[in-house]
Amino acid sequence: MQRPLFYAILALAIYLTYLVLSPFLVALAWAVIFAILFRGTQVRLSARLGQTGAAVLTTLLVTLVIVAPAVTLISALAREAPQVTDYLSRASKSAPYEIERVWETIRMRSPVALPEDPTELIAQGLRRAATFLAPRAGGVLVDVLATIGDLVAMLLALFFLLRDGETLRVRLRDRLPFPPDDSERLMRDTRDLVIASVGAGLAVAAVQGLVGGVAFWLLGLGAPVVWGVVIALCSLIPVVGAALVWVPAGIGLLLAGEIGHGLMMFIVGGLGISMVDNILRPLLLSGRTAVSGLVIFFGLLGGVAAFGFVGLVIGPIILMTTNSLLEILRRVDLEDV
């Protein structure tokens, strides 16, 4: 009876541990990702500053990496805001006529009665949106505070992972129920795939920002550098990504009467900017693991659906780890035969 009782207690302990850590799983996942990415920096700095000093400096560096994109975007907006203002001022002169013309066409073909003035429908929609959002304003504040709390928890966990990283790695390897060589290879493949996933994400963001900035410049839109930076940052957002920028831009061009430019924006956005993520990321990741590009593609989509933004990294890792475990199981079964 001792062994079943032991496994029952172990299962209960694992479940209680999950309950304790579940609010911080995303923060811990990001801490592990950053610890893997900045492990080399930690090792180089520890030779001069010691483990604790190097961990403090590396954690501050990660904080700067997280905050720097926001600062860059704000400075770029401040520098090129006059161009955006001038373009919006010019576009707004022709927008009312185009809106009225498009609205009249919609009214004529609509199966239901619509008001003659589109502003009535817009005002009604704004009132409904305000009614919907008002009771949820407190929840938004709670979400912001929770995000700040997750960031602080991630940085604290990152500090300890950097300082005690080698000790924790050895303990994890020794506790995996596999032969030492298989455990070491599994951890090495996971590390390589984390680095490749983050590198692929940054490469995709850079390419989408470049394509978007060039498209805005060729179409005569103001401040292409700003919009390129915005597209690059929005490409990191799961599901919607860069479409947060180019879809409103295309709609604005259509409403401003620039039909050709608006259609071109939708073509470039749909077939150029957004398709970069679906094509480039699986190609970059498939070369870093034996898992096929199709599996990586569904790992990215499924990871985002299941875990949010961090799923872009851990989704392919889960599939790769599952594939490695099946290979280990197959080899053990063959050896038993």
VMD Tcl script that draws the C-alpha trace (Angstrom):
set ca {
  {0.00 0.00 0.00}
  {2.97 2.36 0.38}
  {3.58 2.87 -3.35}
  {-0.07 3.70 -4.32}
  {-0.25 6.03 -1.32}
  {2.96 7.72 -2.38}
  {1.66 8.29 -5.93}
  {-1.62 9.64 -4.56}
  {0.24 12.12 -2.34}
  {2.51 13.05 -5.27}
  {-0.49 13.69 -7.54}
  {-2.10 15.85 -4.85}
  {1.14 17.80 -4.38}
  {1.44 18.40 -8.14}
  {-2.17 19.58 -8.31}
  {-1.71 21.97 -5.37}
  {1.51 23.25 -6.93}
  {-0.41 23.96 -10.12}
  {-3.04 25.91 -8.18}
  {-0.33 28.00 -6.55}
  {1.58 28.72 -9.76}
  {-1.31 28.93 -12.25}
  {-1.69 32.74 -11.94}
  {1.98 33.11 -12.89}
  {2.39 30.46 -15.59}
  {2.62 33.00 -18.44}
  {5.06 35.15 -16.47}
  {7.18 32.09 -15.66}
  {7.10 30.99 -19.31}
  {8.41 34.38 -20.42}
  {11.04 34.29 -17.66}
  {12.30 30.95 -18.94}
  {12.33 32.24 -22.53}
  {14.33 35.36 -21.62}
  {16.66 33.31 -19.41}
  {17.47 31.06 -22.38}
  {17.94 34.03 -24.73}
  {20.23 35.95 -22.38}
  {22.12 32.98 -20.94}
  {25.23 33.88 -22.95}
  {25.16 37.46 -21.63}
  {24.83 36.15 -18.08}
  {27.83 33.83 -18.50}
  {30.05 36.58 -19.94}
  {29.10 39.11 -17.26}
  {29.42 36.63 -14.38}
  {33.16 36.32 -15.04}
  {33.55 39.97 -13.98}
  {30.59 40.72 -11.73}
  {29.79 37.35 -10.18}
  {26.53 35.45 -10.55}
  {24.36 37.88 -8.57}
  {25.75 41.07 -10.13}
  {25.52 39.61 -13.62}
  {21.92 38.51 -12.99}
  {20.97 42.02 -11.81}
  {22.57 43.68 -14.85}
  {21.08 41.17 -17.30}
  {17.62 41.61 -15.79}
  {17.94 45.38 -16.21}
  {18.98 44.78 -19.82}
  {15.86 42.67 -20.42}
  {13.73 45.42 -18.87}
  {15.28 47.87 -21.33}
  {14.59 45.50 -24.22}
  {10.91 45.37 -23.22}
  {10.53 49.13 -22.71}
  {12.70 50.33 -25.62}
  {10.19 49.57 -28.43}
  {7.53 51.71 -26.73}
  {10.01 54.57 -26.29}
  {11.12 54.24 -29.93}
  {7.53 54.38 -31.16}
  {6.71 57.43 -29.04}
  {9.81 59.30 -30.26}
  {9.07 58.40 -33.89}
  {5.48 59.59 -33.51}
  {6.67 62.85 -31.97}
  {9.13 63.38 -34.81}
  {6.78 62.62 -37.71}
  {3.44 63.61 -36.18}
  {3.26 66.81 -38.32}
  {3.29 64.69 -41.50}
  {0.46 62.53 -40.21}
  {-1.53 65.63 -39.24}
  {-1.06 67.21 -42.69}
  {-2.14 64.02 -44.46}
  {-5.24 63.62 -42.29}
  {-6.10 67.27 -42.89}
  {-5.92 66.82 -46.67}
  {-7.84 63.54 -46.61}
  {-10.60 64.95 -44.41}
  {-11.53 67.54 -47.07}
  {-12.74 64.91 -49.54}
  {-13.85 62.32 -47.00}
  {-17.34 63.74 -46.27}
  {-18.40 63.67 -49.92}
  {-17.06 60.14 -50.41}
  {-18.73 58.91 -47.23}
  {-22.04 60.40 -48.33}
  {-21.73 58.84 -51.78}
  {-20.83 55.40 -50.42}
  {-23.58 55.62 -47.81}
  {-26.19 56.49 -50.44}
  {-25.13 53.43 -52.48}
  {-25.43 51.23 -49.39}
  {-28.88 52.64 -48.58}
  {-30.16 51.92 -52.08}
  {-29.01 48.26 -51.97}
  {-29.74 47.53 -48.33}
  {-32.70 45.19 -47.67}
  {-33.46 47.07 -44.42}
  {-34.20 50.74 -43.92}
  {-31.18 52.87 -43.05}
  {-31.12 56.52 -41.93}
  {-30.29 59.16 -44.52}
  {-27.52 60.63 -42.38}
  {-24.75 58.07 -41.60}
  {-23.76 60.06 -38.52}
  {-26.98 58.94 -36.85}
  {-25.92 55.31 -37.20}
  {-22.41 56.15 -36.01}
  {-23.75 58.03 -32.98}
  {-26.05 55.14 -32.16}
  {-23.14 52.72 -32.39}
  {-21.01 54.93 -30.13}
  {-23.80 55.09 -27.55}
  {-24.11 51.32 -27.55}
  {-20.35 50.94 -27.28}
  {-20.25 53.35 -24.34}
  {-23.08 51.46 -22.65}
  {-21.18 48.21 -23.14}
  {-17.80 49.52 -21.99}
  {-18.90 51.63 -19.01}
  {-19.45 48.77 -16.55}
  {-16.23 47.15 -17.75}
  {-13.95 50.13 -17.17}
  {-12.96 48.78 -13.78}
  {-12.01 45.48 -15.41}
  {-9.69 47.30 -17.81}
  {-7.91 48.91 -14.87}
  {-7.62 45.53 -13.18}
  {-6.16 44.06 -16.38}
  {-3.57 46.85 -16.58}
  {-2.55 46.30 -12.96}
  {-2.42 42.53 -13.56}
  {-0.15 43.09 -16.56}
  {2.19 45.20 -14.45}
  {2.13 42.52 -11.76}
  {2.95 39.82 -14.33}
  {5.85 41.93 -15.60}
  {7.26 42.32 -12.09}
  {6.83 38.58 -11.40}
  {8.53 37.75 -14.69}
  {11.52 39.96 -13.92}
  {11.89 38.52 -10.41}
  {11.72 34.96 -11.74}
  {14.18 35.89 -14.49}
  {16.70 37.13 -11.93}
  {16.70 33.82 -10.07}
  {16.74 31.78 -13.27}
  {19.79 33.70 -14.47}
  {21.61 33.51 -11.14}
  {20.90 29.82 -10.50}
  {20.40 28.75 -14.11}
  {23.08 26.06 -14.31}
  {22.04 24.46 -11.01}
  {18.38 24.43 -12.06}
  {19.28 22.98 -15.47}
  {21.20 20.08 -13.91}
  {18.37 19.39 -11.46}
  {15.79 19.38 -14.23}
  {17.90 17.08 -16.38}
  {18.42 14.64 -13.52}
  {14.70 14.55 -12.73}
  {13.56 13.78 -16.26}
  {12.58 10.08 -16.51}
  {14.83 9.44 -19.51}
  {18.40 8.29 -20.09}
  {20.92 11.11 -19.50}
  {21.75 11.47 -23.20}
  {18.08 11.74 -24.16}
  {17.41 14.28 -21.40}
  {20.36 16.39 -22.50}
  {19.33 16.28 -26.14}
  {15.72 17.16 -25.30}
  {16.82 20.20 -23.29}
  {19.26 21.27 -26.00}
  {16.63 21.00 -28.74}
  {14.20 23.02 -26.61}
  {16.80 25.73 -26.08}
  {17.61 25.90 -29.80}
  {13.94 26.09 -30.74}
  {13.28 28.91 -28.23}
  {16.13 30.92 -29.72}
  {14.91 30.16 -33.25}
  {11.30 31.07 -32.40}
  {12.22 34.45 -30.97}
  {14.62 35.13 -33.83}
  {11.95 34.17 -36.36}
  {9.43 36.47 -34.65}
  {11.82 39.42 -34.79}
  {12.71 38.67 -38.41}
  {9.03 38.50 -39.39}
  {8.31 41.77 -37.56}
  {11.23 43.49 -39.32}
  {10.16 42.25 -42.78}
  {6.51 43.18 -42.24}
  {7.51 46.62 -40.98}
  {9.77 47.13 -44.01}
  {7.12 46.00 -46.51}
  {4.47 48.11 -44.79}
  {6.66 51.20 -44.62}
  {7.57 50.91 -48.31}
  {3.90 50.40 -49.21}
  {2.87 53.51 -47.26}
  {5.65 55.49 -48.97}
  {4.70 54.33 -52.48}
  {1.03 55.09 -51.85}
  {1.86 58.61 -50.72}
  {0.79 58.19 -47.12}
  {2.42 60.42 -44.55}
  {5.16 59.32 -42.13}
  {6.02 55.91 -43.64}
  {8.74 55.37 -41.02}
  {6.22 55.72 -38.21}
  {3.77 53.34 -39.84}
  {6.55 50.86 -40.58}
  {7.50 50.82 -36.89}
  {3.84 50.52 -35.88}
  {3.32 47.59 -38.28}
  {6.45 45.87 -36.95}
  {5.21 46.19 -33.36}
  {1.64 45.18 -34.21}
  {2.91 42.10 -36.05}
  {3.87 40.73 -32.62}
  {0.20 40.78 -31.55}
  {-1.41 37.34 -31.98}
  {-4.14 36.69 -34.56}
  {-4.72 40.26 -35.84}
  {-1.09 41.38 -36.15}
  {-0.23 43.99 -38.79}
  {-3.85 44.05 -40.02}
  {-4.50 46.49 -37.16}
  {-2.67 49.07 -39.27}
  {-3.10 48.32 -42.96}
  {-6.86 47.52 -42.84}
  {-7.83 50.96 -41.37}
  {-5.35 52.58 -43.78}
  {-7.00 50.89 -46.76}
  {-10.48 51.87 -45.56}
  {-9.32 55.45 -45.07}
  {-7.97 55.59 -48.61}
  {-11.25 54.28 -50.02}
  {-13.29 56.81 -48.05}
  {-10.95 59.60 -49.17}
  {-11.77 58.79 -52.80}
  {-8.41 57.17 -53.59}
  {-9.99 53.93 -54.78}
  {-6.91 52.66 -56.62}
  {-4.59 53.31 -53.70}
  {-7.08 51.78 -51.28}
  {-7.40 48.58 -53.31}
  {-3.63 48.44 -53.66}
  {-3.26 48.73 -49.88}
  {-5.60 45.76 -49.37}
  {-3.72 43.72 -51.97}
  {-0.30 44.52 -50.49}
  {-1.60 44.03 -46.96}
  {-3.34 40.71 -47.60}
  {-0.84 39.14 -50.01}
  {2.33 40.87 -48.83}
  {2.39 42.08 -45.25}
  {0.21 39.46 -43.58}
  {1.39 36.51 -45.69}
  {4.98 37.10 -44.59}
  {4.14 35.66 -41.17}
  {2.46 32.55 -42.59}
  {5.34 31.79 -44.96}
  {8.55 33.12 -43.41}
  {8.12 31.97 -39.80}
  {7.55 28.25 -40.56}
  {10.46 28.34 -43.01}
  {12.79 29.82 -40.41}
  {11.72 27.35 -37.73}
  {11.58 24.18 -39.81}
  {15.32 24.32 -40.42}
  {16.06 24.23 -36.67}
  {14.26 20.96 -35.90}
  {13.40 17.62 -37.47}
  {9.70 18.49 -37.24}
  {8.21 19.41 -40.62}
  {7.20 22.93 -41.57}
  {3.51 21.93 -41.57}
  {3.74 20.82 -37.94}
  {5.51 24.06 -37.05}
  {2.78 26.04 -38.83}
  {-0.01 24.40 -36.82}
  {2.12 24.66 -33.68}
  {2.23 28.44 -34.15}
  {-1.52 28.76 -34.81}
  {-2.55 26.33 -32.09}
  {-0.08 27.80 -29.61}
  {-1.52 31.28 -30.06}
  {-5.08 29.96 -29.74}
  {-4.28 28.01 -26.57}
  {-1.77 30.25 -24.76}
  {-1.93 33.70 -26.38}
  {1.18 35.60 -27.42}
  {3.59 33.26 -25.62}
  {2.11 30.40 -27.67}
  {4.18 31.58 -30.65}
  {7.18 30.22 -28.76}
  {5.86 27.33 -26.70}
  {3.44 25.96 -29.31}
  {6.19 24.57 -31.60}
  {8.18 23.52 -28.52}
  {5.28 21.37 -27.29}
  {4.99 19.61 -30.65}
  {8.76 19.16 -30.88}
  {8.91 17.75 -27.35}
  {6.03 15.38 -28.06}
  {7.82 14.18 -31.19}
  {11.04 13.60 -29.19}
  {9.16 11.70 -26.48}
  {7.55 9.43 -29.08}
  {10.98 8.74 -30.58}
  {12.36 7.85 -27.14}
  {9.38 5.57 -26.48}
  {9.80 3.88 -29.84}
  {13.50 3.29 -29.25}
  {12.86 1.85 -25.79}
  {10.19 -0.50 -27.18}
  {12.59 -1.71 -29.89}
  {15.30 -2.31 -27.31}
  {12.87 -4.34 -25.20}
  {12.07 -6.50 -28.21}
}
mol new
graphics top color blue
foreach p $ca { graphics top sphere $p radius 0.5 }
foreach p [lrange $ca 0 end-1] q [lrange $ca 1 end] { graphics top cylinder $p $q radius 0.2 }
display resetview
